[in-house]
């Protein structure tokens, strides 16, 4: 996956640095890389079940630990938006 991302970056002239770290928790490894001067963090996430919008402990820890922009990419549409749309539809019906 990292190779595909790096290839896309080269195609569009965007500098991207990739790293694989195995000796730290994901949030701490990401925070260390950011401390080296990262401009942005992009993370793939999955919404966790529950009443509140939640993408997991790692995403939460990264958001708390870094000061640069963080983009969370979800593979599915966020379900809380669907729930609001259903309420609006029911009220309008």
N, CA, C and O atoms as a GROMACS GRO file, in nm:
protein
  372
    1UNK      N    1   0.082  -0.118   0.000
    1UNK     CA    2   0.000   0.000   0.000
    1UNK      C    3   0.088   0.126   0.000
    1UNK      O    4   0.059   0.222  -0.072
    2UNK      N    5   0.192   0.125   0.079
    2UNK     CA    6   0.280   0.242   0.084
    2UNK      C    7   0.344   0.270  -0.052
    2UNK      O    8   0.360   0.385  -0.091
    3UNK      N    9   0.379   0.164  -0.124
    3UNK     CA   10   0.438   0.182  -0.256
    3UNK      C   11   0.337   0.245  -0.350
    3UNK      O   12   0.373   0.333  -0.429
    4UNK      N   13   0.211   0.203  -0.345
    4UNK     CA   14   0.108   0.263  -0.430
    4UNK      C   15   0.091   0.412  -0.400
    4UNK      O   16   0.078   0.493  -0.491
    5UNK      N   17   0.092   0.446  -0.272
    5UNK     CA   18   0.079   0.587  -0.232
    5UNK      C   19   0.199   0.667  -0.281
    5UNK      O   20   0.184   0.777  -0.334
    6UNK      N   21   0.318   0.612  -0.263
    6UNK     CA   22   0.439   0.681  -0.309
    6UNK      C   23   0.438   0.698  -0.461
    6UNK      O   24   0.479   0.803  -0.511
    7UNK      N   25   0.391   0.597  -0.535
    7UNK     CA   26   0.383   0.607  -0.680
    7UNK      C   27   0.286   0.718  -0.723
    7UNK      O   28   0.314   0.794  -0.815
    8UNK      N   29   0.171   0.726  -0.655
    8UNK     CA   30   0.075   0.833  -0.686
    8UNK      C   31   0.136   0.970  -0.658
    8UNK      O   32   0.116   1.064  -0.736
    9UNK      N   33   0.209   0.981  -0.549
    9UNK     CA   34   0.272   1.109  -0.515
    9UNK      C   35   0.370   1.150  -0.623
    9UNK      O   36   0.373   1.267  -0.663
   10UNK      N   37   0.450   1.057  -0.670
   10UNK     CA   38   0.546   1.088  -0.777
   10UNK      C   39   0.472   1.132  -0.902
   10UNK      O   40   0.512   1.229  -0.967
   11UNK      N   41   0.365   1.063  -0.937
   11UNK     CA   42   0.287   1.097  -1.057
   11UNK      C   43   0.236   1.241  -1.053
   11UNK      O   44   0.234   1.309  -1.155
   12UNK      N   45   0.195   1.286  -0.934
   12UNK     CA   46   0.137   1.420  -0.921
   12UNK      C   47   0.234   1.523  -0.865
   12UNK      O   48   0.195   1.635  -0.834
   13UNK      N   49   0.361   1.486  -0.852
   13UNK     CA   50   0.461   1.581  -0.809
   13UNK      C   51   0.449   1.623  -0.663
   13UNK      O   52   0.485   1.735  -0.627
   14UNK      N   53   0.398   1.534  -0.579
   14UNK     CA   54   0.381   1.564  -0.437
   14UNK      C   55   0.485   1.486  -0.358
   14UNK      O   56   0.505   1.366  -0.379
   15UNK      N   57   0.552   1.556  -0.268
   15UNK     CA   58   0.651   1.488  -0.184
   15UNK      C   59   0.578   1.413  -0.073
   15UNK      O   60   0.494   1.470  -0.004
   16UNK      N   61   0.611   1.288  -0.057
   16UNK     CA   62   0.553   1.208   0.051
   16UNK      C   63   0.663   1.122   0.110
   16UNK      O   64   0.746   1.066   0.039
   17UNK      N   65   0.662   1.112   0.242
   17UNK     CA   66   0.757   1.026   0.312
   17UNK      C   67   0.677   0.916   0.378
   17UNK      O   68   0.574   0.942   0.440
   18UNK      N   69   0.722   0.794   0.364
   18UNK     CA   70   0.655   0.681   0.428
   18UNK      C   71   0.750   0.615   0.526
   18UNK      O   72   0.872   0.623   0.511
   19UNK      N   73   0.693   0.551   0.626
   19UNK     CA   74   0.775   0.482   0.725
   19UNK      C   75   0.694   0.368   0.786
   19UNK      O   76   0.572   0.377   0.799
   20UNK      N   77   0.763   0.262   0.820
   20UNK     CA   78   0.701   0.151   0.891
   20UNK      C   79   0.774   0.139   1.024
   20UNK      O   80   0.896   0.123   1.028
   21UNK      N   81   0.700   0.146   1.132
   21UNK     CA   82   0.756   0.135   1.267
   21UNK      C   83   0.690   0.017   1.338
   21UNK      O   84   0.568   0.005   1.339
   22UNK      N   85   0.771  -0.069   1.396
   22UNK     CA   86   0.716  -0.189   1.462
   22UNK      C   87   0.739  -0.193   1.612
   22UNK      O   88   0.690  -0.284   1.679
   23UNK      N   89   0.812  -0.098   1.666
   23UNK     CA   90   0.845  -0.103   1.809
   23UNK      C   91   0.773  -0.001   1.894
   23UNK      O   92   0.815   0.028   2.006
   24UNK      N   93   0.667   0.054   1.843
   24UNK     CA   94   0.591   0.153   1.920
   24UNK      C   95   0.443   0.134   1.888
   24UNK      O   96   0.407   0.076   1.785
   25UNK      N   97   0.358   0.184   1.976
   25UNK     CA   98   0.216   0.182   1.945
   25UNK      C   99   0.193   0.275   1.826
   25UNK      O  100   0.269   0.370   1.806
   26UNK      N  101   0.089   0.250   1.747
   26UNK     CA  102   0.069   0.332   1.627
   26UNK      C  103   0.061   0.483   1.655
   26UNK      O  104   0.121   0.562   1.582
   27UNK      N  105  -0.012   0.522   1.759
   27UNK     CA  106  -0.025   0.665   1.787
   27UNK      C  107   0.108   0.728   1.824
   27UNK      O  108   0.137   0.839   1.782
   28UNK      N  109   0.190   0.658   1.901
   28UNK     CA  110   0.321   0.713   1.939
   28UNK      C  111   0.415   0.718   1.819
   28UNK      O  112   0.492   0.813   1.806
   29UNK      N  113   0.410   0.617   1.733
   29UNK     CA  114   0.494   0.617   1.613
   29UNK      C  115   0.456   0.732   1.521
   29UNK      O  116   0.543   0.799   1.466
   30UNK      N  117   0.327   0.755   1.504
   30UNK     CA  118   0.281   0.866   1.419
   30UNK      C  119   0.323   1.000   1.479
   30UNK      O  120   0.370   1.087   1.408
   31UNK      N  121   0.306   1.015   1.610
   31UNK     CA  122   0.344   1.141   1.676
   31UNK      C  123   0.494   1.167   1.661
   31UNK      O  124   0.534   1.282   1.643
   32UNK      N  125   0.577   1.063   1.669
   32UNK     CA  126   0.722   1.081   1.652
   32UNK      C  127   0.755   1.127   1.510
   32UNK      O  128   0.840   1.214   1.491
   33UNK      N  129   0.687   1.070   1.412
   33UNK     CA  130   0.710   1.112   1.273
   33UNK      C  131   0.667   1.256   1.253
   33UNK      O  132   0.735   1.333   1.184
   34UNK      N  133   0.555   1.294   1.311
   34UNK     CA  134   0.507   1.433   1.300
   34UNK      C  135   0.608   1.528   1.362
   34UNK      O  136   0.633   1.637   1.308
   35UNK      N  137   0.666   1.489   1.473
   35UNK     CA  138   0.764   1.574   1.542
   35UNK      C  139   0.888   1.602   1.454
   35UNK      O  140   0.960   1.698   1.477
   36UNK      N  141   0.911   1.516   1.355
   36UNK     CA  142   1.023   1.536   1.263
   36UNK      C  143   0.991   1.640   1.156
   36UNK      O  144   1.078   1.674   1.075
   37UNK      N  145   0.866   1.690   1.155
   37UNK     CA  146   0.833   1.797   1.062
   37UNK      C  147   0.726   1.764   0.960
   37UNK      O  148   0.721   1.828   0.854
   38UNK      N  149   0.641   1.669   0.986
   38UNK     CA  150   0.534   1.636   0.892
   38UNK      C  151   0.436   1.752   0.878
   38UNK      O  152   0.405   1.820   0.976
   39UNK      N  153   0.389   1.773   0.758
   39UNK     CA  154   0.293   1.881   0.732
   39UNK      C  155   0.150   1.836   0.758
   39UNK      O  156   0.064   1.917   0.789
   40UNK      N  157   0.126   1.705   0.745
   40UNK     CA  158  -0.011   1.654   0.757
   40UNK      C  159  -0.006   1.504   0.785
   40UNK      O  160   0.086   1.434   0.743
   41UNK      N  161  -0.108   1.456   0.855
   41UNK     CA  162  -0.125   1.313   0.878
   41UNK      C  163  -0.254   1.271   0.808
   41UNK      O  164  -0.357   1.336   0.824
   42UNK      N  165  -0.248   1.164   0.732
   42UNK     CA  166  -0.366   1.107   0.669
   42UNK      C  167  -0.381   0.965   0.722
   42UNK      O  168  -0.290   0.883   0.709
   43UNK      N  169  -0.497   0.938   0.782
   43UNK     CA  170  -0.521   0.807   0.842
   43UNK      C  171  -0.649   0.744   0.788
   43UNK      O  172  -0.750   0.812   0.773
   44UNK      N  173  -0.644   0.617   0.758
   44UNK     CA  174  -0.764   0.542   0.726
   44UNK      C  175  -0.830   0.500   0.856
   44UNK      O  176  -0.763   0.451   0.946
   45UNK      N  177  -0.961   0.517   0.867
   45UNK     CA  178  -1.032   0.485   0.990
   45UNK      C  179  -1.162   0.412   0.959
   45UNK      O  180  -1.211   0.413   0.846
   46UNK      N  181  -1.216   0.348   1.060
   46UNK     CA  182  -1.346   0.284   1.053
   46UNK      C  183  -1.426   0.332   1.173
   46UNK      O  184  -1.378   0.330   1.286
   47UNK      N  185  -1.548   0.373   1.147
   47UNK     CA  186  -1.632   0.420   1.257
   47UNK      C  187  -1.663   0.303   1.351
   47UNK      O  188  -1.695   0.193   1.306
   48UNK      N  189  -1.652   0.329   1.480
   48UNK     CA  190  -1.682   0.228   1.581
   48UNK      C  191  -1.829   0.240   1.623
   48UNK      O  192  -1.884   0.350   1.620
   49UNK      N  193  -1.892   0.129   1.661
   49UNK     CA  194  -2.032   0.135   1.701
   49UNK      C  195  -2.051   0.215   1.829
   49UNK      O  196  -1.962   0.224   1.913
   50UNK      N  197  -2.168   0.274   1.842
   50UNK     CA  198  -2.201   0.349   1.962
   50UNK      C  199  -2.281   0.473   1.928
   50UNK      O  200  -2.304   0.505   1.812
   51UNK      N  201  -2.322   0.542   2.032
   51UNK     CA  202  -2.404   0.662   2.018
   51UNK      C  203  -2.324   0.781   1.968
   51UNK      O  204  -2.378   0.867   1.899
   52UNK      N  205  -2.196   0.788   2.001
   52UNK     CA  206  -2.110   0.901   1.965
   52UNK      C  207  -2.026   0.867   1.842
   52UNK      O  208  -1.994   0.751   1.819
   53UNK      N  209  -1.991   0.968   1.765
   53UNK     CA  210  -1.903   0.950   1.652
   53UNK      C  211  -1.764   0.918   1.705
   53UNK      O  212  -1.704   1.001   1.774
   54UNK      N  213  -1.712   0.798   1.674
   54UNK     CA  214  -1.585   0.752   1.731
   54UNK      C  215  -1.513   0.667   1.628
   54UNK      O  216  -1.572   0.576   1.569
   55UNK      N  217  -1.385   0.696   1.607
   55UNK     CA  218  -1.304   0.624   1.509
   55UNK      C  219  -1.195   0.538   1.573
   55UNK      O  220  -1.105   0.492   1.504
   56UNK      N  221  -1.202   0.517   1.702
   56UNK     CA  222  -1.106   0.430   1.769
   56UNK      C  223  -1.004   0.506   1.851
   56UNK      O  224  -0.987   0.627   1.839
   57UNK      N  225  -0.938   0.429   1.936
   57UNK     CA  226  -0.841   0.488   2.029
   57UNK      C  227  -0.719   0.545   1.959
   57UNK      O  228  -0.665   0.648   2.000
   58UNK      N  229  -0.674   0.479   1.852
   58UNK     CA  230  -0.554   0.529   1.782
   58UNK      C  231  -0.580   0.665   1.720
   58UNK      O  232  -0.500   0.757   1.735
   59UNK      N  233  -0.691   0.678   1.648
   59UNK     CA  234  -0.724   0.808   1.586
   59UNK      C  235  -0.739   0.915   1.692
   59UNK      O  236  -0.691   1.027   1.675
   60UNK      N  237  -0.807   0.882   1.802
   60UNK     CA  238  -0.826   0.980   1.910
   60UNK      C  239  -0.692   1.022   1.969
   60UNK      O  240  -0.669   1.141   1.993
   61UNK      N  241  -0.602   0.926   1.993
   61UNK     CA  242  -0.471   0.956   2.050
   61UNK      C  243  -0.388   1.042   1.955
   61UNK      O  244  -0.319   1.134   2.000
   62UNK      N  245  -0.394   1.014   1.826
   62UNK     CA  246  -0.319   1.095   1.728
   62UNK      C  247  -0.374   1.238   1.726
   62UNK      O  248  -0.296   1.333   1.727
   63UNK      N  249  -0.505   1.252   1.724
   63UNK     CA  250  -0.565   1.386   1.725
   63UNK      C  251  -0.523   1.465   1.848
   63UNK      O  252  -0.502   1.586   1.840
   64UNK      N  253  -0.509   1.397   1.962
   64UNK     CA  254  -0.467   1.463   2.085
   64UNK      C  255  -0.318   1.496   2.087
   64UNK      O  256  -0.275   1.591   2.152
   65UNK      N  257  -0.238   1.416   2.014
   65UNK     CA  258  -0.093   1.427   2.027
   65UNK      C  259  -0.025   1.520   1.927
   65UNK      O  260   0.084   1.568   1.953
   66UNK      N  261  -0.088   1.546   1.813
   66UNK     CA  262  -0.020   1.623   1.709
   66UNK      C  263  -0.085   1.760   1.690
   66UNK      O  264  -0.202   1.781   1.723
   67UNK      N  265  -0.007   1.852   1.635
   67UNK     CA  266  -0.059   1.987   1.611
   67UNK      C  267  -0.083   2.014   1.463
   67UNK      O  268  -0.144   2.116   1.428
   68UNK      N  269  -0.036   1.926   1.376
   68UNK     CA  270  -0.057   1.946   1.233
   68UNK      C  271  -0.196   1.898   1.194
   68UNK      O  272  -0.262   1.829   1.272
   69UNK      N  273  -0.242   1.933   1.074
   69UNK     CA  274  -0.373   1.884   1.030
   69UNK      C  275  -0.376   1.731   1.021
   69UNK      O  276  -0.276   1.669   0.984
   70UNK      N  277  -0.489   1.673   1.055
   70UNK     CA  278  -0.510   1.528   1.045
   70UNK      C  279  -0.634   1.505   0.960
   70UNK      O  280  -0.741   1.558   0.989
   71UNK      N  281  -0.618   1.426   0.855
   71UNK     CA  282  -0.730   1.390   0.768
   71UNK      C  283  -0.765   1.244   0.797
   71UNK      O  284  -0.680   1.156   0.786
   72UNK      N  285  -0.891   1.220   0.833
   72UNK     CA  286  -0.938   1.084   0.859
   72UNK      C  287  -1.020   1.039   0.739
   72UNK      O  288  -1.119   1.102   0.704
   73UNK      N  289  -0.978   0.930   0.678
   73UNK     CA  290  -1.047   0.877   0.561
   73UNK      C  291  -1.124   0.752   0.602
   73UNK      O  292  -1.064   0.652   0.643
   74UNK      N  293  -1.255   0.758   0.590
   74UNK     CA  294  -1.339   0.644   0.625
   74UNK      C  295  -1.379   0.571   0.497
   74UNK      O  296  -1.408   0.634   0.396
   75UNK      N  297  -1.379   0.439   0.503
   75UNK     CA  298  -1.414   0.362   0.386
   75UNK      C  299  -1.565   0.359   0.363
   75UNK      O  300  -1.612   0.329   0.253
   76UNK      N  301  -1.640   0.390   0.467
   76UNK     CA  302  -1.786   0.394   0.457
   76UNK      C  303  -1.835   0.534   0.489
   76UNK      O  304  -1.765   0.614   0.551
   77UNK      N  305  -1.957   0.563   0.446
   77UNK     CA  306  -2.020   0.688   0.482
   77UNK      C  307  -2.045   0.688   0.632
   77UNK      O  308  -2.081   0.584   0.689
   78UNK      N  309  -2.028   0.799   0.695
   78UNK     CA  310  -2.045   0.809   0.840
   78UNK      C  311  -2.192   0.790   0.875
   78UNK      O  312  -2.279   0.859   0.822
   79UNK      N  313  -2.218   0.695   0.962
   79UNK     CA  314  -2.355   0.658   0.993
   79UNK      C  315  -2.434   0.765   1.068
   79UNK      O  316  -2.556   0.769   1.055
   80UNK      N  317  -2.370   0.851   1.145
   80UNK     CA  318  -2.445   0.954   1.216
   80UNK      C  319  -2.513   1.050   1.117
   80UNK      O  320  -2.621   1.101   1.145
   81UNK      N  321  -2.451   1.074   1.003
   81UNK     CA  322  -2.512   1.157   0.901
   81UNK      C  323  -2.636   1.089   0.845
   81UNK      O  324  -2.736   1.156   0.818
   82UNK      N  325  -2.632   0.959   0.828
   82UNK     CA  326  -2.749   0.884   0.781
   82UNK      C  327  -2.862   0.891   0.883
   82UNK      O  328  -2.978   0.904   0.846
   83UNK      N  329  -2.828   0.882   1.010
   83UNK     CA  330  -2.929   0.888   1.115
   83UNK      C  331  -2.998   1.023   1.116
   83UNK      O  332  -3.120   1.030   1.129
   84UNK      N  333  -2.923   1.133   1.101
   84UNK     CA  334  -2.983   1.267   1.096
   84UNK      C  335  -3.076   1.280   0.975
   84UNK      O  336  -3.183   1.340   0.984
   85UNK      N  337  -3.033   1.225   0.862
   85UNK     CA  338  -3.116   1.232   0.741
   85UNK      C  339  -3.247   1.157   0.761
   85UNK      O  340  -3.351   1.202   0.713
   86UNK      N  341  -3.244   1.044   0.831
   86UNK     CA  342  -3.366   0.968   0.858
   86UNK      C  343  -3.461   1.047   0.948
   86UNK      O  344  -3.583   1.045   0.926
   87UNK      N  345  -3.408   1.116   1.047
   87UNK     CA  346  -3.492   1.197   1.137
   87UNK      C  347  -3.557   1.308   1.060
   87UNK      O  348  -3.676   1.333   1.077
   88UNK      N  349  -3.483   1.377   0.974
   88UNK     CA  350  -3.538   1.485   0.894
   88UNK      C  351  -3.649   1.433   0.804
   88UNK      O  352  -3.753   1.496   0.789
   89UNK      N  353  -3.626   1.317   0.743
   89UNK     CA  354  -3.727   1.257   0.655
   89UNK      C  355  -3.854   1.224   0.732
   89UNK      O  356  -3.964   1.250   0.683
   90UNK      N  357  -3.841   1.166   0.852
   90UNK     CA  358  -3.956   1.129   0.931
   90UNK      C  359  -4.033   1.254   0.975
   90UNK      O  360  -4.156   1.253   0.975
   91UNK      N  361  -3.964   1.359   1.013
   91UNK     CA  362  -4.030   1.483   1.057
   91UNK      C  363  -4.102   1.548   0.938
   91UNK      O  364  -4.213   1.599   0.954
   92UNK      N  365  -4.039   1.546   0.821
   92UNK     CA  366  -4.097   1.609   0.703
   92UNK      C  367  -4.212   1.528   0.642
   92UNK      O  368  -4.291   1.582   0.564
   93UNK      N  369  -4.222   1.401   0.675
   93UNK     CA  370  -4.323   1.314   0.612
   93UNK      C  371  -4.463   1.337   0.661
   93UNK      O  372  -4.556   1.271   0.616
   0.00000   0.00000   0.00000
